[in-house]
């Protein structure tokens, strides 16, 4: 055990149940601990660099995927001056299908509107004809005294 104040005067804090406790260690143990601590710090720094590189690569890959999706979704959205991708799938085909369905629905509604107009006109004609027939029958009955 080295003398106080020397290189071996390192005190280690050991956490116990009653709180930290100071304990003296020899120079060899001290040097091993410092060497091990330096190795751990170096490994931690290397891991930090590795994690930063992995995060950057993942971010770059995500950005490439976002850019590819963006270019697929917005291809030809610049007013038609660019070239459209044929068969690009994705949002373009979904929008085209939705527009087609909307147009078909509009045509069906127009046909239904035309049919209901025709039915309304037929009902008005029937009402006029029934009223005319009623008046004719009332005049006939009045003439014959019924």
Helices and strands as residue ranges (DSSP letters): E 11-16, E 19-24, H 27-73, H 90-144
